């Protein structure tokens, strides 16, 4: 019962035949999307306690079809569903995330600036890099953003894509989605503390190797963890400041380069094109559009804020890659082989002088901080959302009393990140891409299934396409995902399979702990199971004493 998406007794909402045949935790029928608002259609008088027997009697009366009820003419799957309230325990609306910080949290969860885009020029040449950063946002970013906008407004709440998969296919797939997406994020952000250490080592050489490097990485993780602990609003507005500081030098580079562009420079070819690396770079720089959905319960008016935030973030991210790459490659006579990571700093020096070069280098460190903070917030609130669903123990939903942040989830994510930061990273980064790709395939399937099974679910934002259009929209990025998976090495496949198996094992372990009472879990309304059982028992006792 604790894992059910919304709190109600199965026997209360199923017919006798359905109730007798019900053996699993999740029901794929439309009743699995009933909400607290629907369940409370039976109103209680003041000081009245509603017992299970009363619910059963009234529900049987309510379920009798009315001859004037036109909804009974519809197939069961066509009956409308109302939107559930956000699953959140935020203290007040003053703590909710506003539009501007949401935009730049999404920006840092996806891009963080064109740092790292240089290798696309090295892999395929200037022209293909320009074309790639122009087309890829439409091929990948827009479909993922549209899916996120619809589902985050239809099913808002902390946990995001975990909630969606749970509603569509049940708790097992919700937990599997959580495993894939969470591991991909913590593996991904583990790259940023070493990157900060590398930049620090340029000014302070002992931080570049040995114990000095380990100390620098550890200090970076601790500081970033403490910053995240101070609250999502602080992280969000911090992202706004970091975005302004890190994007400003690229605005200057683009403006300076526009005067010197010669189209012939775009036609320079590489000796050998590396399409595998090229696609990996595009994918790496323009994914994770759905990450902010895990914090939907913390967003002010998510049904309005999320579509706007995603639309603006798509434009900012796309332009922040396309224009600097186009302008810089057209203004500088440099062979594609020269475009390694960090080459934008050299371009800045050629166009504007050393001051602009140093600004780019400092911006790279600040961008890493923004990326780490935004994605750590997403990972932490995903664990909180899974605890709200009952997929993880209650402790992961515990919030700090002052800052209202899920401090246990933040601490666990930082510890995992710190451990991975010291490991060889090539295969692990590839594994993060595989896990993310698997999660996105499940997310597209979830989106299409919810559209088909629950077409009348209230969707404040609805992708304006029919079934065929939606299938085509999801098919193109799905083909890309399958191709990305096929490019992986055997060792990466094995590591991904092991991590997936571990996630499945954790799901069944949590199920055992819930049934045996070893750990405390919450139901979908945030109530602890033991407390709910005590309340029901108290209700029975008061009923027997004539209090009802």
C-alpha positions as CSV (number, residue, x, y, z in Angstrom):
1,X,0.0,0.0,0.0
2,X,2.7,2.5,0.8
3,X,4.0,2.7,-2.8
4,X,0.6,3.4,-4.3
5,X,0.7,6.7,-6.2
6,X,-2.2,8.1,-4.3
7,X,-3.5,7.1,-0.9
8,X,-6.5,4.9,-0.9
9,X,-7.6,1.4,-0.2
10,X,-7.8,-0.8,-3.3
11,X,-11.1,-2.3,-2.2
12,X,-12.5,1.2,-2.0
13,X,-12.1,2.0,-5.7
14,X,-12.2,-1.4,-7.4
15,X,-15.3,-3.5,-8.2
16,X,-15.6,-6.7,-6.2
17,X,-14.2,-8.8,-9.1
18,X,-11.3,-6.4,-9.6
19,X,-10.6,-6.3,-5.9
20,X,-10.5,-10.1,-5.6
21,X,-8.1,-10.5,-8.6
22,X,-5.9,-7.7,-7.5
23,X,-2.6,-9.1,-6.3
24,X,0.0,-6.5,-7.4
25,X,0.8,-3.2,-5.9
26,X,0.0,-1.1,-8.9
27,X,-3.1,-1.3,-11.1
28,X,-2.7,-0.3,-14.8
29,X,-6.4,0.6,-15.1
30,X,-7.4,4.2,-15.1
31,X,-8.1,4.1,-11.4
32,X,-4.3,4.2,-10.8
33,X,-4.5,7.9,-11.7
34,X,-7.3,8.7,-9.2
35,X,-6.2,11.6,-7.1
36,X,-6.7,12.8,-3.6
37,X,-9.2,15.4,-4.9
38,X,-11.3,12.6,-6.5
39,X,-11.0,10.4,-3.4
40,X,-12.3,13.3,-1.3
41,X,-15.5,13.7,-3.3
42,X,-17.3,12.3,-0.2
43,X,-17.0,15.2,2.2
44,X,-16.9,14.7,6.0
45,X,-18.8,16.8,8.5
46,X,-16.6,18.6,11.2
47,X,-15.2,16.3,13.8
48,X,-16.4,13.2,11.9
49,X,-14.0,10.3,11.3
50,X,-14.4,8.4,8.1
51,X,-13.8,4.7,8.6
52,X,-13.0,2.1,6.0
53,X,-16.6,0.6,6.3
54,X,-18.1,4.0,5.6
55,X,-15.9,4.5,2.6
56,X,-16.9,1.1,1.1
57,X,-20.6,1.8,1.5
58,X,-20.5,5.3,0.0
59,X,-18.2,4.3,-2.8
60,X,-20.6,1.5,-3.8
61,X,-23.3,4.1,-3.9
62,X,-21.2,6.5,-5.9
63,X,-20.1,3.8,-8.4
64,X,-23.7,3.1,-9.5
65,X,-24.0,4.6,-13.0
66,X,-26.4,7.4,-13.5
67,X,-28.6,7.2,-16.7
68,X,-27.9,11.0,-17.2
69,X,-24.2,10.7,-16.8
70,X,-22.7,11.0,-20.3
71,X,-19.3,9.9,-19.1
72,X,-20.6,6.4,-18.8
73,X,-21.0,6.3,-22.6
74,X,-17.2,6.6,-22.9
75,X,-14.8,3.7,-22.8
76,X,-13.2,3.3,-19.3
77,X,-9.8,4.6,-20.6
78,X,-11.5,7.8,-21.9
79,X,-12.8,9.0,-18.6
80,X,-11.2,12.2,-17.5
81,X,-8.6,12.4,-14.7
82,X,-7.9,15.5,-12.8
83,X,-4.4,16.8,-12.1
84,X,-2.8,15.7,-8.8
85,X,-1.5,18.3,-6.4
86,X,2.3,18.6,-6.4
87,X,4.1,16.2,-4.1
88,X,6.0,18.7,-2.0
89,X,6.6,19.5,1.6
90,X,8.1,23.0,1.0
91,X,7.3,25.2,4.0
92,X,5.7,28.2,2.2
93,X,5.3,29.8,-1.2
94,X,8.1,32.1,-0.4
95,X,10.5,29.2,-0.8
96,X,9.1,28.2,-4.2
97,X,11.3,28.5,-7.3
98,X,10.4,31.4,-9.6
99,X,10.6,31.6,-13.4
100,X,14.0,33.3,-13.8
101,X,16.0,31.0,-11.5
102,X,14.2,28.0,-13.0
103,X,15.4,29.1,-16.5
104,X,19.0,29.2,-15.5
105,X,18.8,26.0,-13.4
106,X,17.7,24.3,-16.6
107,X,20.4,26.1,-18.5
108,X,23.1,24.7,-16.1
109,X,21.5,21.2,-16.0
110,X,21.9,21.1,-19.8
111,X,24.8,23.4,-21.0
112,X,26.5,25.9,-18.7
113,X,28.0,27.6,-21.7
114,X,29.9,26.5,-24.8
115,X,32.8,25.2,-22.8
116,X,33.7,21.8,-24.2
117,X,32.1,22.4,-27.6
118,X,35.6,22.9,-29.2
119,X,36.1,19.2,-29.8
120,X,33.1,19.1,-32.2
121,X,35.2,21.2,-34.6
122,X,38.2,18.9,-34.1
123,X,36.0,15.8,-34.7
124,X,34.2,16.9,-37.9
125,X,35.4,20.3,-39.0
126,X,33.9,23.8,-38.6
127,X,31.0,23.4,-41.0
128,X,29.6,20.2,-39.5
129,X,30.1,21.7,-36.0
130,X,28.0,24.7,-37.0
131,X,25.3,22.5,-38.6
132,X,25.3,20.1,-35.7
133,X,24.7,22.8,-33.0
134,X,22.0,24.3,-35.3
135,X,20.1,21.0,-35.9
136,X,20.7,19.0,-32.8
137,X,18.5,21.2,-30.5
138,X,15.6,20.6,-32.8
139,X,16.3,16.9,-33.2
140,X,16.9,16.2,-29.5
141,X,16.4,19.2,-27.2
142,X,12.9,20.3,-28.5
143,X,11.3,16.8,-28.3
144,X,12.7,16.1,-24.8
145,X,11.6,19.6,-23.6
146,X,8.1,19.1,-25.0
147,X,7.7,15.8,-23.2
148,X,9.0,17.4,-20.0
149,X,6.7,20.4,-20.3
150,X,3.6,18.2,-20.7
151,X,4.3,15.6,-18.1
152,X,5.7,18.1,-15.5
153,X,2.5,20.1,-15.7
154,X,0.1,17.1,-15.8
155,X,1.8,15.2,-13.0
156,X,3.8,17.8,-11.0
157,X,5.7,16.8,-8.0
158,X,9.2,16.1,-6.8
159,X,10.6,13.1,-8.5
160,X,9.6,14.1,-12.1
161,X,10.2,11.3,-14.5
162,X,10.2,8.7,-11.7
163,X,6.6,9.8,-10.9
164,X,5.6,9.6,-14.6
165,X,7.0,6.0,-15.0
166,X,5.4,5.0,-11.7
167,X,2.0,6.2,-12.9
168,X,2.3,4.6,-16.3
169,X,3.9,1.2,-15.6
170,X,4.0,0.7,-11.9
171,X,6.6,1.0,-9.1
172,X,9.1,-1.4,-10.6
173,X,9.6,0.8,-13.6
174,X,9.4,3.9,-11.5
175,X,12.3,2.5,-9.5
176,X,14.2,1.4,-12.6
177,X,13.8,4.9,-14.1
178,X,15.1,6.3,-10.8
179,X,18.1,4.0,-10.9
180,X,19.1,4.9,-14.5
181,X,18.6,8.7,-14.2
182,X,20.1,9.1,-10.7
183,X,23.3,7.1,-11.5
184,X,23.7,9.0,-14.8
185,X,23.5,12.3,-13.0
186,X,25.9,11.5,-10.1
187,X,28.4,10.0,-12.5
188,X,28.1,13.0,-14.8
189,X,28.6,15.6,-12.0
190,X,31.6,13.7,-10.7
191,X,33.6,15.2,-13.6
192,X,33.3,18.7,-12.4
193,X,35.3,18.7,-9.1
194,X,38.4,17.3,-10.9
195,X,37.8,19.9,-13.6
196,X,37.9,22.6,-11.0
197,X,41.1,21.1,-9.5
198,X,42.7,21.2,-13.0
199,X,42.0,24.9,-13.4
200,X,43.1,25.6,-9.8
201,X,46.4,23.8,-10.6
202,X,47.2,26.4,-13.3
203,X,47.4,29.0,-10.6
204,X,48.6,26.7,-7.8
205,X,50.6,23.8,-9.2
206,X,50.5,21.5,-6.1
207,X,46.7,21.0,-6.7
208,X,47.5,19.3,-10.0
209,X,48.7,15.9,-8.8
210,X,49.0,13.5,-5.9
211,X,47.7,14.4,-2.5
212,X,47.3,18.0,-3.5
213,X,44.9,17.1,-6.2
214,X,42.9,14.8,-3.9
215,X,42.7,17.6,-1.3
216,X,41.5,20.1,-3.9
217,X,38.8,17.7,-5.2
218,X,37.6,17.0,-1.6
219,X,37.5,20.6,-0.7
220,X,35.6,21.5,-3.9
221,X,33.0,18.8,-3.2
222,X,32.5,19.8,0.4
223,X,32.1,23.5,-0.5
224,X,29.6,22.7,-3.3
225,X,27.7,20.4,-1.0
226,X,27.3,23.1,1.6
227,X,26.2,25.6,-1.0
228,X,23.5,23.2,-2.2
229,X,22.4,22.7,1.4
230,X,21.5,26.4,1.7
231,X,18.4,26.0,-0.4
232,X,17.1,25.7,-3.9
233,X,16.3,29.4,-4.1
234,X,19.9,30.3,-3.3
235,X,21.1,27.8,-5.9
236,X,18.6,29.1,-8.4
237,X,19.6,32.8,-8.1
238,X,23.2,31.8,-7.9
239,X,22.7,30.1,-11.2
240,X,21.4,33.4,-12.6
241,X,24.6,35.2,-11.5
242,X,26.9,32.5,-12.8
243,X,25.1,32.4,-16.1
244,X,25.6,36.2,-16.6
245,X,29.3,36.0,-15.7
246,X,30.0,32.9,-17.8
247,X,28.0,34.0,-20.9
248,X,29.2,37.6,-21.1
249,X,32.7,36.8,-22.5
250,X,31.2,34.7,-25.3
251,X,28.9,37.6,-26.2
252,X,32.0,39.7,-26.5
253,X,33.8,37.0,-28.5
254,X,30.9,36.7,-30.9
255,X,30.7,40.5,-31.4
256,X,34.4,40.8,-32.0
257,X,34.5,37.9,-34.4
258,X,31.5,39.0,-36.5
259,X,33.6,41.7,-38.0
260,X,36.3,39.2,-39.2
261,X,34.2,36.3,-40.5
262,X,35.2,34.8,-43.8
263,X,33.1,31.9,-45.0
264,X,36.0,30.1,-46.5
265,X,37.2,29.3,-43.0
266,X,34.1,27.2,-42.4
267,X,35.0,24.9,-45.3
268,X,38.3,23.7,-43.8
269,X,38.2,19.9,-43.6
270,X,39.7,17.6,-41.0
271,X,42.1,14.9,-42.1
272,X,39.8,12.2,-40.7
273,X,36.3,12.7,-39.3
274,X,35.4,11.1,-36.0
275,X,31.6,10.9,-36.2
276,X,31.3,8.8,-33.0
277,X,33.1,11.6,-31.0
278,X,31.2,14.3,-32.8
279,X,27.8,12.8,-31.9
280,X,28.9,12.1,-28.3
281,X,29.9,15.8,-27.9
282,X,26.6,17.1,-29.3
283,X,24.7,14.7,-27.1
284,X,26.8,15.4,-24.0
285,X,26.4,19.2,-24.4
286,X,22.6,19.2,-25.1
287,X,21.0,16.6,-22.9
288,X,19.3,16.4,-19.4
289,X,16.4,18.7,-20.4
290,X,14.1,16.7,-18.0
291,X,16.3,17.1,-15.0
292,X,14.4,20.1,-13.6
293,X,11.2,18.0,-13.5
294,X,12.5,16.3,-10.3
295,X,12.0,19.7,-8.5
296,X,8.5,20.4,-9.9
297,X,7.1,20.3,-6.4
298,X,9.3,23.3,-5.5
299,X,8.3,25.4,-8.4
300,X,5.8,28.2,-8.1
301,X,2.8,27.5,-10.4
302,X,4.5,24.7,-12.3
303,X,1.7,24.4,-14.8
304,X,2.6,27.9,-16.1
305,X,6.2,28.2,-15.1
306,X,7.6,25.0,-16.5
307,X,6.6,25.5,-20.2
308,X,7.9,29.0,-20.2
309,X,11.1,28.1,-18.5
310,X,11.9,25.2,-20.8
311,X,11.1,27.3,-23.9
312,X,13.4,30.1,-22.9
313,X,16.1,27.7,-21.8
314,X,16.1,25.9,-25.1
315,X,16.7,29.2,-26.9
316,X,19.4,30.3,-24.6
317,X,21.3,27.0,-24.7
318,X,21.0,26.7,-28.5
319,X,22.2,30.2,-29.2
320,X,25.0,30.0,-26.6
321,X,26.5,27.1,-28.6
322,X,25.7,28.0,-32.2
323,X,26.8,31.7,-32.3
324,X,30.2,31.4,-30.6
325,X,31.1,28.3,-32.7
326,X,30.0,29.9,-35.9
327,X,31.7,33.3,-35.2
328,X,34.9,31.9,-33.8
329,X,35.6,29.4,-36.6
330,X,34.8,32.0,-39.2
331,X,37.1,34.6,-37.7
332,X,40.3,32.6,-36.8
333,X,42.6,30.8,-39.2
334,X,43.1,27.7,-37.1
335,X,43.1,24.1,-38.3
336,X,40.4,21.9,-36.8
337,X,43.1,19.9,-35.0
338,X,43.8,23.0,-32.8
339,X,40.3,23.0,-31.4
340,X,40.8,21.1,-28.2
341,X,39.1,21.7,-24.9
342,X,39.9,25.2,-23.7
343,X,40.6,26.6,-27.1
344,X,37.9,29.2,-26.7
345,X,40.3,30.9,-24.3
346,X,43.0,31.1,-27.0
347,X,40.4,32.5,-29.4
348,X,39.5,35.1,-26.8
349,X,43.1,36.1,-26.5
350,X,43.5,36.5,-30.3
351,X,40.3,38.6,-30.6
352,X,40.3,40.7,-27.4
353,X,43.5,40.2,-25.5
354,X,44.7,38.5,-22.4
355,X,42.0,40.0,-20.1
356,X,39.3,38.3,-22.2
357,X,41.3,35.0,-22.2
358,X,41.5,35.0,-18.4
359,X,37.8,35.8,-18.2
360,X,37.0,32.7,-20.3
361,X,39.3,30.5,-18.1
362,X,37.7,31.8,-14.9
363,X,34.3,31.3,-16.5
364,X,35.1,27.7,-17.1
365,X,35.5,27.2,-13.4
366,X,32.3,29.1,-12.6
367,X,30.5,27.1,-15.2
368,X,31.6,23.8,-13.6
369,X,30.3,25.1,-10.3
370,X,26.9,26.0,-11.8
371,X,26.7,22.6,-13.6
372,X,27.5,20.7,-10.4
373,X,25.0,22.7,-8.2
374,X,22.1,22.4,-10.7
375,X,22.5,18.7,-11.3
376,X,23.1,18.0,-7.6
377,X,19.8,19.7,-6.8
378,X,18.1,17.6,-9.4
379,X,19.6,14.3,-8.0
380,X,18.8,15.2,-4.4
381,X,15.1,16.1,-5.1
382,X,14.8,13.0,-7.2
383,X,15.6,10.9,-4.1
384,X,13.2,13.0,-2.1
385,X,10.5,12.4,-4.7
386,X,11.1,8.7,-4.6
387,X,10.8,8.8,-0.9
388,X,7.5,10.6,-1.3
389,X,6.3,7.8,-3.5
390,X,7.4,5.2,-1.0
391,X,10.1,3.8,-3.3
392,X,12.8,4.8,-0.9
393,X,12.8,5.1,2.9
394,X,11.3,8.1,4.6
395,X,14.7,9.4,5.7
396,X,15.5,10.6,2.1
397,X,12.5,13.0,2.4
398,X,13.8,14.6,5.6
399,X,14.4,18.3,5.1
400,X,16.8,20.6,6.9
401,X,14.8,22.7,9.5
402,X,16.3,26.1,8.4
403,X,16.8,25.7,4.6
404,X,14.1,23.2,3.8
405,X,16.4,21.1,1.7
406,X,16.6,17.3,1.6
407,X,19.9,17.2,3.4
408,X,20.2,13.4,3.6
409,X,19.7,13.1,-0.2
410,X,22.3,15.9,-0.8
411,X,24.8,14.2,1.5
412,X,24.5,10.8,-0.1
413,X,24.8,12.3,-3.6
414,X,27.9,14.2,-2.6
415,X,29.5,11.1,-1.1
416,X,28.9,9.1,-4.2
417,X,30.2,11.9,-6.4
418,X,33.3,12.2,-4.2
419,X,34.0,8.5,-4.6
420,X,33.6,8.5,-8.3
421,X,35.8,11.6,-8.7
422,X,38.9,9.6,-7.9
423,X,38.2,6.8,-10.4
424,X,39.4,6.5,-14.0
425,X,36.7,8.3,-15.9
426,X,36.5,7.4,-19.6
427,X,34.4,4.2,-19.3
428,X,32.3,5.6,-16.4
429,X,31.3,8.7,-18.5
430,X,30.3,6.4,-21.3
431,X,28.3,4.4,-18.8
432,X,26.5,7.6,-17.7
433,X,25.5,8.1,-21.3
434,X,24.2,4.6,-21.6
435,X,22.1,4.8,-18.4
436,X,20.7,8.2,-19.4
437,X,19.8,6.8,-22.9
438,X,18.0,3.8,-21.3
439,X,16.1,6.2,-19.0
440,X,15.1,8.4,-21.9
441,X,13.8,5.4,-23.9
442,X,11.6,4.5,-21.0
443,X,10.6,8.2,-20.6
444,X,9.4,8.4,-24.3
445,X,7.5,5.2,-23.8
446,X,5.9,6.6,-20.6
447,X,4.8,9.7,-22.5
448,X,3.2,7.9,-25.3
449,X,1.5,5.4,-23.0
450,X,0.0,8.0,-20.8
451,X,-1.3,9.9,-23.8
452,X,-2.9,6.7,-25.2
453,X,-4.2,5.3,-21.9
454,X,-5.3,8.6,-20.3
455,X,-6.1,11.0,-23.1
456,X,-8.4,13.1,-20.9
457,X,-5.9,13.6,-18.1
458,X,-5.8,17.3,-17.4
459,X,-2.7,18.7,-19.1
460,X,-2.2,22.4,-18.5
461,X,0.4,22.2,-21.3
462,X,-0.3,19.7,-24.1
463,X,2.0,19.0,-27.0
464,X,-0.1,20.1,-30.1
465,X,0.3,16.8,-32.0
466,X,-1.9,13.7,-32.6
467,X,-0.8,10.2,-32.0
468,X,1.1,9.8,-35.3
469,X,2.9,13.1,-34.8
470,X,3.9,12.2,-31.2
471,X,5.2,8.8,-32.4
472,X,7.4,10.5,-35.0
473,X,8.5,13.2,-32.5
474,X,9.7,10.5,-30.1
475,X,11.0,8.1,-32.8
476,X,13.8,10.3,-34.2
477,X,15.5,10.9,-30.8
478,X,14.9,7.2,-29.9
479,X,16.8,6.1,-33.0
480,X,19.6,8.4,-31.9
481,X,19.6,6.9,-28.4
482,X,19.8,3.4,-29.8
483,X,22.7,4.4,-32.0
484,X,24.5,5.9,-29.0
485,X,24.0,2.7,-27.0
486,X,25.3,0.6,-29.9
487,X,28.5,2.7,-30.0
488,X,29.4,1.6,-26.5
489,X,32.2,-0.8,-25.8
490,X,31.6,-4.3,-24.3
491,X,33.1,-3.2,-20.9
492,X,30.7,-0.3,-20.8
493,X,27.8,-2.6,-21.5
494,X,28.9,-4.9,-18.7
495,X,29.2,-2.0,-16.2
496,X,25.8,-0.6,-17.2
497,X,24.2,-4.1,-16.8
498,X,25.8,-4.5,-13.3
499,X,24.6,-1.0,-12.2
500,X,21.1,-1.8,-13.6
501,X,21.0,-5.1,-11.7
502,X,22.1,-3.4,-8.5
503,X,19.2,-0.9,-9.0
504,X,16.7,-3.8,-9.4
505,X,18.1,-5.5,-6.3
506,X,17.7,-2.3,-4.3
507,X,14.0,-2.1,-5.5
508,X,13.2,-5.5,-4.1
509,X,15.3,-4.9,-1.0
510,X,13.2,-1.8,-0.3
511,X,10.0,-3.8,-1.0
512,X,11.2,-6.4,1.6
513,X,12.1,-3.7,4.1
514,X,8.7,-2.0,3.7
515,X,6.7,-5.3,4.1
516,X,8.8,-6.4,7.1
517,X,8.8,-3.0,8.7
518,X,12.6,-2.8,8.9
519,X,12.5,0.8,7.6
520,X,9.9,3.6,7.7
521,X,8.3,4.6,4.4
522,X,5.7,7.2,3.5
523,X,2.6,6.8,1.3
524,X,1.9,9.1,-1.6
525,X,0.5,11.9,0.6
526,X,3.7,12.1,2.8
527,X,2.2,10.2,5.7
528,X,4.3,7.6,7.5
529,X,2.7,4.1,7.3
530,X,2.9,3.4,11.0
531,X,1.2,6.7,11.8
532,X,-1.5,6.0,9.3
533,X,-2.2,2.6,10.8
534,X,-2.4,4.2,14.3
535,X,-4.9,6.8,13.0
536,X,-7.1,4.1,11.4
537,X,-7.0,2.0,14.6
538,X,-7.9,5.1,16.6
539,X,-10.8,5.7,14.2
540,X,-12.1,2.2,14.8
541,X,-11.9,2.6,18.5
542,X,-13.7,6.0,18.5
543,X,-16.4,4.5,16.2
544,X,-16.9,1.6,18.7
545,X,-17.2,4.2,21.5
546,X,-19.9,6.1,19.5
547,X,-17.8,9.1,18.7
548,X,-18.5,9.0,15.0
